[in-house]
Amino acid sequence: MTTRNTSFAADPAALQARFGARVAAALSERSTVVPHDIGERLRVARDQAVARARLSRAAASAADGVTVSVSAQGTLLLGGFVPWWQRALSVLPLAVLVTGLVLANQWVLQEQVRDSAEIDAVLLADDLPPDAYTDPGFGEYLRTAPP
């Protein structure tokens, strides 16, 4: 059974350093095969890359306390202290949405009540044929109390 070393999988910086070391080793190994002018250009490019990496590490260590990351949705997240009023404002769109849904639901219910009341008024105000008064269901309807 083969076991894998998962220490690099947990730390992206270590994984990146390991990859960089492999690339540097491969470039150094094959530098004897390339012509001299191309080898010199590769050496200069490697020196510039190392200098840029040192500058980026120095800039990252200078910005201590503020962590910048990108979430899965593509939004920029800044780590650190967030005041309570900013957290409260982040909940505001959700509160507005819920309030709008509740108000829309109330308005739809009122419209349904108005429509059914209008239909009931038209039916009750309409002239009934004489057979309706002799119908046993109509008598039962008049005896029951309204809801």
Secondary structure by P-SEA (a helix, b strand, c coil): cccccccccccaaaaaaaaaaaaaaaaaaacccccaaaaaaaaaaaaaaaaaaaaaaaaaaaaccbbbbbcccbbbbbbccccaaaaaaaaaaaaaaaaaaaaaaaaaaaaaaaaaaaaaaaaaaccccccccccaaaaaaaacccc
